[in-house]
Amino acid sequence: QIAPKAYRTQINDLLLTALILAIGDWTQNYNISLSLEGHGREDIISEIDLSRTLGWFTSIFPVNLSIEDSENLGKAIKSIKETLRHIPHKGIGYGIA
């Protein structure tokens, strides 16, 4: 409950940081590529009213996450948070041509 306030994070930031640290401690590689899934109901376009729709608009998109200094937890959390924030439209529209 303290970390989200201190680092302005969301739960996914903390969980993904913990995952990378755990896998990194095991493999000595703190760089991981994986696919993330979003529910597609993020407020990306304010003109679209989704209030009369049901279900999710699932989006799956690749992301490469890495931690340079695994000994500095604050820096690790910030690194993952910033990487996730730079994903365009939270992954919605990836792969659509």
MARDO-260879 format. One record per residue: residue number from 1; x, y, z of N, C-alpha, C, O in turn. Coordinates in steps of 0.001 Angstrom, whole numbers, always signed. Layout:
BEGIN
<node num="NUM" n_px="X" n_py="Y" n_pz="Z" ca_px="X" ca_py="Y" ca_pz="Z" c_px="X" c_py="Y" c_pz="Z" o_px="X" o_py="Y" o_pz="Z"/>
...
***
This chain:
BEGIN
<node num="1" n_px="+820" n_py="-1206" n_pz="+0" ca_px="+0" ca_py="+0" ca_pz="+0" c_px="+857" c_py="+1260" c_pz="+0" o_px="+379" o_py="+2337" o_pz="-356"/>
<node num="2" n_px="+2102" n_py="+1132" n_pz="+392" ca_px="+2985" ca_py="+2298" ca_pz="+439" c_px="+3590" c_py="+2580" c_pz="-937" o_px="+3680" o_py="+3737" o_pz="-1347"/>
<node num="3" n_px="+4004" n_py="+1533" n_pz="-1649" ca_px="+4681" ca_py="+1704" ca_pz="-2938" c_px="+3840" c_py="+2448" c_pz="-3970" o_px="+4367" o_py="+3339" o_pz="-4635"/>
<node num="4" n_px="+2545" n_py="+2122" n_pz="-4137" ca_px="+1778" ca_py="+2866" ca_pz="-5142" c_px="+1755" c_py="+4368" c_pz="-4885" o_px="+1787" o_py="+5153" o_pz="-5833"/>
<node num="5" n_px="+1700" n_py="+4777" n_pz="-3637" ca_px="+1703" ca_py="+6208" ca_pz="-3321" c_px="+3075" c_py="+6813" c_pz="-3548" o_px="+3192" o_py="+7900" o_pz="-4114"/>
<node num="6" n_px="+4109" n_py="+6120" n_pz="-3110" ca_px="+5465" ca_py="+6654" ca_pz="-3204" c_px="+5942" c_py="+6783" c_pz="-4644" o_px="+6615" o_py="+7753" o_pz="-4995"/>
<node num="7" n_px="+5597" n_py="+5811" n_pz="-5474" ca_px="+6092" ca_py="+5789" ca_pz="-6854" c_px="+5017" c_py="+6076" c_pz="-7892" o_px="+5288" o_py="+6024" o_pz="-9092"/>
<node num="8" n_px="+3807" n_py="+6377" n_pz="-7449" ca_px="+2677" ca_py="+6627" ca_pz="-8355" c_px="+2518" c_py="+5467" c_pz="-9347" o_px="+2496" o_py="+5666" o_pz="-10561"/>
<node num="9" n_px="+2410" n_py="+4274" n_pz="-8806" ca_px="+2337" ca_py="+3080" ca_pz="-9631" c_px="+953" c_py="+2469" c_pz="-9592" o_px="+103" o_py="+2842" o_pz="-8783"/>
<node num="10" n_px="+754" n_py="+1530" n_pz="-10478" ca_px="-433" ca_py="+692" ca_pz="-10487" c_px="+20" c_py="-716" c_pz="-10116" o_px="+1215" o_py="-1011" o_pz="-10136"/>
<node num="11" n_px="-912" n_py="-1571" n_pz="-9786" ca_px="-559" ca_py="-2921" ca_pz="-9339" c_px="+238" c_py="-3687" c_pz="-10385" o_px="+1139" o_py="-4447" o_pz="-10030"/>
<node num="12" n_px="-72" n_py="-3504" n_pz="-11669" ca_px="+674" ca_py="-4207" ca_pz="-12717" c_px="+2150" c_py="-3822" c_pz="-12713" o_px="+3011" o_py="-4661" o_pz="-12978"/>
<node num="13" n_px="+2447" n_py="-2560" n_pz="-12415" ca_px="+3847" ca_py="-2123" ca_pz="-12352" c_px="+4603" c_py="-2906" c_pz="-11295" o_px="+5723" o_py="-3360" o_pz="-11531"/>
<node num="14" n_px="+3994" n_py="-3062" n_pz="-10138" ca_px="+4651" ca_py="-3749" ca_pz="-9026" c_px="+4744" c_py="-5255" c_pz="-9276" o_px="+5770" o_py="-5871" o_pz="-8987"/>
<node num="15" n_px="+3676" n_py="-5845" n_pz="-9813" ca_px="+3694" ca_py="-7283" ca_pz="-10073" c_px="+4711" c_py="-7647" c_pz="-11157" o_px="+5421" o_py="-8645" o_pz="-11031"/>
<node num="16" n_px="+4783" n_py="-6850" n_pz="-12210" ca_px="+5741" ca_py="-7136" ca_pz="-13276" c_px="+7177" c_py="-6912" c_pz="-12803" o_px="+8082" o_py="-7645" o_pz="-13201"/>
<node num="17" n_px="+7388" n_py="-5912" n_pz="-11964" ca_px="+8715" ca_py="-5701" ca_pz="-11390" c_px="+9114" c_py="-6913" c_pz="-10558" o_px="+10236" o_py="-7406" o_pz="-10674"/>
<node num="18" n_px="+8202" n_py="-7392" n_pz="-9723" ca_px="+8489" ca_py="-8568" ca_pz="-8898" c_px="+8768" c_py="-9797" c_pz="-9764" o_px="+9661" o_py="-10584" o_pz="-9449"/>
<node num="19" n_px="+8017" n_py="-9968" n_pz="-10848" ca_px="+8233" ca_py="-11102" ca_pz="-11749" c_px="+9628" c_py="-11050" c_pz="-12366" o_px="+10337" o_py="-12056" o_pz="-12389"/>
<node num="20" n_px="+10018" n_py="-9881" n_pz="-12864" ca_px="+11321" ca_py="-9749" ca_pz="-13506" c_px="+12447" c_py="-9959" c_pz="-12498" o_px="+13458" o_py="-10586" o_pz="-12815"/>
<node num="21" n_px="+12275" n_py="-9440" n_pz="-11293" ca_px="+13290" ca_py="-9644" ca_pz="-10259" c_px="+13403" c_py="-11120" c_pz="-9878" o_px="+14510" o_py="-11624" o_pz="-9688"/>
<node num="22" n_px="+12287" n_py="-11808" n_pz="-9768" ca_px="+12311" ca_py="-13229" ca_pz="-9404" c_px="+12965" c_py="-14066" c_pz="-10501" o_px="+13821" o_py="-14905" o_pz="-10221"/>
<node num="23" n_px="+12562" n_py="-13837" n_pz="-11742" ca_px="+13159" ca_py="-14587" ca_pz="-12860" c_px="+14629" c_py="-14207" c_pz="-13016" o_px="+15473" o_py="-15058" o_pz="-13294"/>
<node num="24" n_px="+14923" n_py="-12933" n_pz="-12836" ca_px="+16308" ca_py="-12470" ca_pz="-12944" c_px="+17212" c_py="-13061" c_pz="-11883" o_px="+18352" o_py="-13428" o_pz="-12169"/>
<node num="25" n_px="+16712" n_py="-13157" n_pz="-10652" ca_px="+17511" ca_py="-13775" ca_pz="-9591" c_px="+17791" c_py="-15246" c_pz="-9906" o_px="+18843" o_py="-15778" o_pz="-9550"/>
<node num="26" n_px="+16858" n_py="-15880" n_pz="-10564" ca_px="+16984" ca_py="-17286" ca_pz="-10911" c_px="+17924" c_py="-17494" c_pz="-12101" o_px="+18761" o_py="-18396" o_pz="-12085"/>
<node num="27" n_px="+17781" n_py="-16644" n_pz="-13144" ca_px="+18524" ca_py="-16831" ca_pz="-14386" c_px="+19708" c_py="-15876" c_pz="-14558" o_px="+20517" o_py="-16043" o_pz="-15470"/>
<node num="28" n_px="+19807" n_py="-14877" n_pz="-13681" ca_px="+20817" ca_py="-13811" ca_pz="-13795" c_px="+20610" c_py="-12969" c_pz="-15059" o_px="+21554" o_py="-12359" o_pz="-15561"/>
<node num="29" n_px="+19378" n_py="-12937" n_pz="-15570" ca_px="+19019" ca_py="-12121" ca_pz="-16731" c_px="+17777" c_py="-11325" c_pz="-16369" o_px="+16692" o_py="-11884" o_pz="-16209"/>
<node num="30" n_px="+17944" n_py="-10025" n_pz="-16242" ca_px="+16844" ca_py="-9156" ca_pz="-15821" c_px="+16187" c_py="-8470" c_pz="-17019" o_px="+15749" o_py="-7323" o_pz="-16929"/>
<node num="31" n_px="+16126" n_py="-9176" n_pz="-18119" ca_px="+15500" ca_py="-8692" ca_pz="-19344" c_px="+14535" c_py="-9770" c_pz="-19804" o_px="+14936" o_py="-10914" o_pz="-20017"/>
<node num="32" n_px="+13267" n_py="-9415" n_pz="-19959" ca_px="+12267" ca_py="-10417" ca_pz="-20319" c_px="+11308" c_py="-9829" c_pz="-21355" o_px="+10915" o_py="-8666" o_pz="-21265"/>
<node num="33" n_px="+10942" n_py="-10640" n_pz="-22325" ca_px="+9932" ca_py="-10257" ca_pz="-23310" c_px="+8706" c_py="-11126" c_pz="-23072" o_px="+8816" o_py="-12342" o_pz="-22911"/>
<node num="34" n_px="+7565" n_py="-10507" n_pz="-23052" ca_px="+6323" ca_py="-11237" ca_pz="-22846" c_px="+5166" c_py="-10497" c_pz="-23488" o_px="+5298" o_py="-9352" o_pz="-23922"/>
<node num="35" n_px="+4038" n_py="-11168" n_pz="-23540" ca_px="+2815" ca_py="-10556" ca_pz="-24069" c_px="+1933" c_py="-10159" c_pz="-22898" o_px="+1715" o_py="-10941" o_pz="-21973"/>
<node num="36" n_px="+1436" n_py="-8949" n_pz="-22951" ca_px="+508" ca_py="-8461" ca_pz="-21938" c_px="-887" c_py="-8405" c_pz="-22534" o_px="-1055" o_py="-8212" o_pz="-23738"/>
<node num="37" n_px="-1869" n_py="-8573" n_pz="-21693" ca_px="-3262" ca_py="-8527" ca_pz="-22123" c_px="-3952" c_py="-7363" c_pz="-21424" o_px="-3793" o_py="-7165" o_pz="-20219"/>
<node num="38" n_px="-4711" n_py="-6607" n_pz="-22183" ca_px="-5505" ca_py="-5518" ca_pz="-21639" c_px="-6977" c_py="-5763" c_pz="-21893" o_px="-7351" o_py="-6501" o_pz="-22805"/>
<node num="39" n_px="-7801" n_py="-5142" n_pz="-21084" ca_px="-9237" ca_py="-5357" ca_pz="-21244" c_px="-9854" c_py="-4439" c_pz="-22299" o_px="-11007" o_py="-4638" o_pz="-22684"/>
<node num="40" n_px="-9116" n_py="-3446" n_pz="-22770" ca_px="-9582" ca_py="-2615" ca_pz="-23872" c_px="-10580" c_py="-1541" c_pz="-23497" o_px="-11117" o_py="-872" o_pz="-24380"/>
<node num="41" n_px="-10842" n_py="-1356" n_pz="-22225" ca_px="-11807" ca_py="-342" ca_pz="-21807" c_px="-11126" c_py="+883" c_pz="-21197" o_px="-11757" o_py="+1647" o_pz="-20467"/>
<node num="42" n_px="-9868" n_py="+1067" n_pz="-21489" ca_px="-9163" ca_py="+2246" ca_pz="-21008" c_px="-9715" c_py="+3493" c_pz="-21678" o_px="-10237" o_py="+3429" o_pz="-22791"/>
<node num="43" n_px="-9602" n_py="+4601" n_pz="-21015" ca_px="-10049" ca_py="+5873" ca_pz="-21588" c_px="-8991" c_py="+6401" c_pz="-22551" o_px="-8210" o_py="+7289" o_pz="-22209"/>
<node num="44" n_px="-8978" n_py="+5849" n_pz="-23741" ca_px="-8022" ca_py="+6264" ca_pz="-24757" c_px="-8619" c_py="+7370" c_pz="-25623" o_px="-7973" o_py="+8387" o_pz="-25874"/>
<node num="45" n_px="-9831" n_py="+7170" n_pz="-26067" ca_px="-10511" ca_py="+8156" ca_pz="-26914" c_px="-11749" c_py="+8633" c_pz="-26163" o_px="-12675" o_py="+7857" o_pz="-25931"/>
<node num="46" n_px="-11765" n_py="+9877" n_pz="-25793" ca_px="-12855" ca_py="+10392" ca_pz="-24958" c_px="-14188" c_py="+10473" c_pz="-25702" o_px="-15240" o_py="+10506" o_pz="-25064"/>
<node num="47" n_px="-14167" n_py="+10506" n_pz="-27024" ca_px="-15407" ca_py="+10629" ca_pz="-27800" c_px="-16193" c_py="+9321" c_pz="-27882" o_px="-17362" o_py="+9330" o_pz="-28267"/>
<node num="48" n_px="-15574" n_py="+8210" n_pz="-27529" ca_px="-16244" ca_py="+6915" ca_pz="-27639" c_px="-16939" c_py="+6595" c_pz="-26322" o_px="-16315" o_py="+6597" o_pz="-25261"/>
<node num="49" n_px="-18247" n_py="+6319" n_pz="-26402" ca_px="-19048" ca_py="+5972" ca_pz="-25234" c_px="-19241" c_py="+4460" c_pz="-25212" o_px="-19939" o_py="+3904" o_pz="-26060"/>
<node num="50" n_px="-18623" n_py="+3803" n_pz="-24245" ca_px="-18715" ca_py="+2350" ca_pz="-24132" c_px="-19733" c_py="+1918" c_pz="-23078" o_px="-19798" o_py="+738" o_pz="-22735"/>
<node num="51" n_px="-20509" n_py="+2836" n_pz="-22573" ca_px="-21405" ca_py="+2532" ca_pz="-21458" c_px="-22526" c_py="+1546" c_pz="-21835" o_px="-23100" o_py="+914" o_pz="-20949"/>
<node num="52" n_px="-22841" n_py="+1407" n_pz="-23110" ca_px="-23914" ca_py="+491" ca_pz="-23516" c_px="-23371" c_py="-787" c_pz="-24146" o_px="-24084" o_py="-1478" o_pz="-24874"/>
<node num="53" n_px="-22114" n_py="-1097" n_pz="-23865" ca_px="-21513" ca_py="-2309" ca_pz="-24397" c_px="-21242" c_py="-3288" c_pz="-23259" o_px="-21143" o_py="-2897" o_pz="-22095"/>
<node num="54" n_px="-21125" n_py="-4546" n_pz="-23609" ca_px="-20829" ca_py="-5594" ca_pz="-22639" c_px="-19499" c_py="-6238" c_pz="-22970" o_px="-19084" o_py="-6266" o_pz="-24128"/>
<node num="55" n_px="-18842" n_py="-6748" n_pz="-21965" ca_px="-17630" ca_py="-7526" ca_pz="-22168" c_px="-16389" c_py="-6692" c_pz="-22318" o_px="-16386" o_py="-5478" o_pz="-22116"/>
<node num="56" n_px="-15340" n_py="-7382" n_pz="-22678" ca_px="-14042" ca_py="-6756" ca_pz="-22864" c_px="-13697" c_py="-6694" c_pz="-24338" o_px="-14217" o_py="-7464" o_pz="-25146"/>
<node num="57" n_px="-12819" n_py="-5774" n_pz="-24674" ca_px="-12252" ca_py="-5674" ca_pz="-26014" c_px="-10773" c_py="-6058" c_pz="-25860" o_px="-9889" o_py="-5202" o_pz="-25914"/>
<node num="58" n_px="-10528" n_py="-7332" n_pz="-25670" ca_px="-9203" ca_py="-7813" ca_pz="-25288" c_px="-8144" c_py="-7388" c_pz="-26293" o_px="-8311" o_py="-7526" o_pz="-27504"/>
<node num="59" n_px="-7053" n_py="-6870" n_pz="-25752" ca_px="-5896" ca_py="-6540" ca_pz="-26570" c_px="-4698" c_py="-7290" c_pz="-26007" o_px="-4501" o_py="-7341" o_pz="-24793"/>
<node num="60" n_px="-3908" n_py="-7867" n_pz="-26888" ca_px="-2680" ca_py="-8550" ca_pz="-26504" c_px="-1545" c_py="-7907" c_pz="-27282" o_px="-1630" o_py="-7727" o_pz="-28497"/>
<node num="61" n_px="-479" n_py="-7562" n_pz="-26563" ca_px="+621" ca_py="-6848" ca_pz="-27194" c_px="+1943" c_py="-7248" c_pz="-26534" o_px="+1980" o_py="-7549" o_pz="-25341"/>
<node num="62" n_px="+3037" n_py="-7251" n_pz="-27324" ca_px="+4340" ca_py="-7628" ca_pz="-26779" c_px="+4994" c_py="-6465" c_pz="-26047" o_px="+4772" o_py="-5298" o_pz="-26372"/>
<node num="63" n_px="+5792" n_py="-6805" n_pz="-25067" ca_px="+6559" ca_py="-5787" ca_pz="-24348" c_px="+7875" c_py="-6413" c_pz="-23893" o_px="+7923" o_py="-7583" o_pz="-23513"/>
<node num="64" n_px="+8921" n_py="-5628" n_pz="-23936" ca_px="+10228" ca_py="-6053" ca_pz="-23446" c_px="+10524" c_py="-5220" c_pz="-22205" o_px="+10611" o_py="-3994" o_pz="-22278"/>
<node num="65" n_px="+10674" n_py="-5883" n_pz="-21079" ca_px="+10929" ca_py="-5202" ca_pz="-19815" c_px="+12311" c_py="-5592" c_pz="-19310" o_px="+12694" o_py="-6761" o_pz="-19350"/>
<node num="66" n_px="+13053" n_py="-4597" n_pz="-18836" ca_px="+14381" ca_py="-4904" ca_pz="-18302" c_px="+14664" c_py="-4024" c_pz="-17091" o_px="+14155" o_py="-2910" o_pz="-16960"/>
<node num="67" n_px="+15480" n_py="-4563" n_pz="-16233" ca_px="+15921" ca_py="-3857" ca_pz="-15034" c_px="+17436" c_py="-3842" c_pz="-15063" o_px="+18072" o_py="-4894" o_pz="-15137"/>
<node num="68" n_px="+18022" n_py="-2642" n_pz="-15006" ca_px="+19474" ca_py="-2514" ca_pz="-15067" c_px="+20122" c_py="-2738" c_pz="-13710" o_px="+21162" o_py="-3389" o_pz="-13618"/>
<node num="69" n_px="+19516" n_py="-2204" n_pz="-12656" ca_px="+20088" ca_py="-2311" ca_pz="-11313" c_px="+19118" c_py="-3062" c_pz="-10413" o_px="+18227" o_py="-2460" o_pz="-9813"/>
<node num="70" n_px="+19288" n_py="-4363" n_pz="-10322" ca_px="+18347" ca_py="-5181" ca_pz="-9559" c_px="+18471" c_py="-4969" c_pz="-8055" o_px="+17588" o_py="-5380" o_pz="-7302"/>
<node num="71" n_px="+19531" n_py="-4347" n_pz="-7613" ca_px="+19720" ca_py="-4093" ca_pz="-6178" c_px="+18967" c_py="-2848" c_pz="-5712" o_px="+18743" o_py="-2676" o_pz="-4514"/>
<node num="72" n_px="+18580" n_py="-1989" n_pz="-6636" ca_px="+17881" ca_py="-744" ca_pz="-6302" c_px="+16399" c_py="-916" c_pz="-6633" o_px="+15991" o_py="-727" o_pz="-7779"/>
<node num="73" n_px="+15599" n_py="-1273" n_pz="-5635" ca_px="+14190" ca_py="-1578" ca_pz="-5860" c_px="+13419" c_py="-369" c_pz="-6389" o_px="+12594" o_py="-516" o_pz="-7290"/>
<node num="74" n_px="+13669" n_py="+796" n_pz="-5855" ca_px="+12977" ca_py="+2002" ca_pz="-6321" c_px="+13246" c_py="+2290" c_pz="-7779" o_px="+12332" o_py="+2623" o_pz="-8534"/>
<node num="75" n_px="+14494" n_py="+2163" n_pz="-8174" ca_px="+14869" ca_py="+2395" ca_pz="-9575" c_px="+14250" c_py="+1336" c_pz="-10481" o_px="+13847" o_py="+1635" o_pz="-11606"/>
<node num="76" n_px="+14174" n_py="+97" n_pz="-9990" ca_px="+13572" ca_py="-988" ca_pz="-10773" c_px="+12085" c_py="-724" c_pz="-11008" o_px="+11591" o_py="-878" o_pz="-12125"/>
<node num="77" n_px="+11379" n_py="-327" n_pz="-9956" ca_px="+9948" ca_py="-30" ca_pz="-10077" c_px="+9723" c_py="+1110" c_pz="-11054" o_px="+8845" o_py="+1025" o_pz="-11913"/>
<node num="78" n_px="+10495" n_py="+2164" n_pz="-10938" ca_px="+10356" ca_py="+3321" ca_pz="-11838" c_px="+10643" c_py="+2940" c_pz="-13281" o_px="+9961" o_py="+3407" o_pz="-14192"/>
<node num="79" n_px="+11642" n_py="+2101" n_pz="-13498" ca_px="+11994" ca_py="+1682" ca_pz="-14851" c_px="+10849" c_py="+925" c_pz="-15516" o_px="+10494" o_py="+1202" o_pz="-16662"/>
<node num="80" n_px="+10277" n_py="-25" n_pz="-14794" ca_px="+9171" ca_py="-803" ca_pz="-15347" c_px="+7950" c_py="+93" c_pz="-15557" o_px="+7282" o_py="-2" o_pz="-16586"/>
<node num="81" n_px="+7664" n_py="+943" n_pz="-14606" ca_px="+6519" ca_py="+1853" ca_pz="-14717" c_px="+6649" c_py="+2728" c_pz="-15968" o_px="+5692" o_py="+2872" o_pz="-16728"/>
<node num="82" n_px="+7808" n_py="+3300" n_pz="-16176" ca_px="+8007" ca_py="+4177" ca_pz="-17326" c_px="+7926" c_py="+3413" c_pz="-18641" o_px="+7390" o_py="+3929" o_pz="-19622"/>
<node num="83" n_px="+8443" n_py="+2209" n_pz="-18674" ca_px="+8344" ca_py="+1397" ca_pz="-19889" c_px="+6887" c_py="+1130" c_pz="-20227" o_px="+6483" o_py="+1261" o_pz="-21383"/>
<node num="84" n_px="+6102" n_py="+759" n_pz="-19235" ca_px="+4680" ca_py="+479" ca_pz="-19467" c_px="+3912" c_py="+1732" c_pz="-19875" o_px="+2985" o_py="+1652" o_pz="-20681"/>
<node num="85" n_px="+4285" n_py="+2883" n_pz="-19329" ca_px="+3581" ca_py="+4130" ca_pz="-19660" c_px="+3849" c_py="+4585" c_pz="-21088" o_px="+3060" o_py="+5331" o_pz="-21667"/>
<node num="86" n_px="+4970" n_py="+4130" n_pz="-21654" ca_px="+5315" ca_py="+4539" ca_pz="-23016" c_px="+4709" c_py="+3647" c_pz="-24095" o_px="+4945" o_py="+3873" o_pz="-25282"/>
<node num="87" n_px="+3935" n_py="+2640" n_pz="-23705" ca_px="+3265" ca_py="+1796" ca_pz="-24688" c_px="+2102" c_py="+2595" c_pz="-25282" o_px="+1206" o_py="+3005" o_pz="-24544"/>
<node num="88" n_px="+2097" n_py="+2823" n_pz="-26588" ca_px="+1045" ca_py="+3642" ca_pz="-27200" c_px="-353" c_py="+3065" c_pz="-26976" o_px="-591" o_py="+1885" o_pz="-27230"/>
<node num="89" n_px="-1248" n_py="+3881" n_pz="-26513" ca_px="-2659" ca_py="+3528" ca_pz="-26302" c_px="-2835" c_py="+2285" c_pz="-25441" o_px="-3800" o_py="+1539" o_pz="-25608"/>
<node num="90" n_px="-1900" n_py="+2064" n_pz="-24519" ca_px="-1925" ca_py="+902" ca_pz="-23626" c_px="-2073" c_py="-412" c_pz="-24388" o_px="-2694" o_py="-1361" o_pz="-23909"/>
<node num="91" n_px="-1488" n_py="-445" n_pz="-25585" ca_px="-1478" ca_py="-1668" ca_pz="-26380" c_px="-2659" c_py="-1851" c_pz="-27305" o_px="-2649" o_py="-2749" o_pz="-28147"/>
<node num="92" n_px="-3671" n_py="-1024" n_pz="-27168" ca_px="-4860" ca_py="-1158" ca_pz="-28026" c_px="-4472" c_py="-795" c_pz="-29460" o_px="-3900" o_py="+266" o_pz="-29711"/>
<node num="93" n_px="-4783" n_py="-1669" n_pz="-30370" ca_px="-4496" ca_py="-1433" ca_pz="-31783" c_px="-3217" c_py="-2068" c_pz="-32261" o_px="-2895" o_py="-1975" o_pz="-33446"/>
<node num="94" n_px="-2460" n_py="-2726" n_pz="-31363" ca_px="-1238" ca_py="-3372" ca_pz="-31808" c_px="-1570" c_py="-4435" c_pz="-32852" o_px="-2480" o_py="-5243" o_pz="-32664"/>
<node num="95" n_px="-823" n_py="-4423" n_pz="-33948" ca_px="-992" ca_py="-5435" ca_pz="-34986" c_px="-2086" c_py="-5138" c_pz="-35993" o_px="-2247" o_py="-5883" o_pz="-36960"/>
<node num="96" n_px="-2839" n_py="-4072" n_pz="-35790" ca_px="-3888" ca_py="-3717" ca_pz="-36750" c_px="-3256" c_py="-2916" c_pz="-37867" o_px="-2592" o_py="-1909" o_pz="-37622"/>
<node num="97" n_px="-3457" n_py="-3355" n_pz="-39066" ca_px="-2863" ca_py="-2648" ca_pz="-40201" c_px="-3944" c_py="-2082" c_pz="-41088" o_px="-3643" o_py="-1450" o_pz="-42101"/>
***
